[in-house]
Amino acid sequence: MRFQPGQSGNPATQFKPGQSGNPGGRPKRQKAATELANRHTTAILESLAQKALEGDVSAAAAFLRFSLPVPKAKLPPIELGPLRTVADLQAAMDALARHIAAGELAPDEINALLAVIEHARKVVETTELAAEVQALKAAVGMNSTG
């Protein structure tokens, strides 16, 4: 096939079905670098720790950044109330907006709380939709099993 302007890709050089786009696999240098890093991590951290103890602030920052686990986001102690109805969700959003406006929340805390509210919204939406379907079935004389 010839290359046709306006089409994505070049049919003459596209991979054929069953043909890998990366037949050589992961580059070997990456594996070698990983092995080298694994062999020397302890010595490097010990060297950074020693320099940090001697007062090297950059070494202290590097040591702490690479030796301590990344802290997990925790939900802040904010009361959102129940999250069972659309009105509950609106009240929770209002409460969250007040805390954001007051500057009491970090961006990751805001995102975590928004995720909780969004999941609750999906549950409320699904529950209300199921109730509406049941009501419609009852209105047209369909039983709940059929």
Phi, psi and omega in degrees: 000147179267156175293132180239117179304145180091351177255146180282140179078166178246109185305332182291335183245002180293152178290143179277157178305133180085357181260125183290145174279351180218070185296336181277350182076196181295139180302140183295327182298328179293319178295319180296319180295320179296316179297318179297315179297318179298322180292327189251002183302313182299315181296320180294315179296322178296319178296316178297318180298316180298316179295322178297318179295334178276000175106005180282105184294322179297319178294321179297316180296317180295317180300311181294321181296322185261346183257339181264147178293152177291126181295141179276143178294134177245147176288133178289159182283073179242131180274114178265348182081186179292153180233057185251343182226168177299321178298320177299317181295320178296319178296320179295318178296321177297316179298316179297318179299321178297317180292323178294314181299327180280355179073025184271356185233141173278158181306320180291330176291319177300313180298319180296317180291320177298323178296319178297314180296320180295318178295320178296321178300319179296320178295313180299314181300314180295317180297315180294322179295318179298320179295321179294320178297315179299318180296318179295319177298317179295323182292328181262005175084018176271139176280168185289345180265346186235000000 
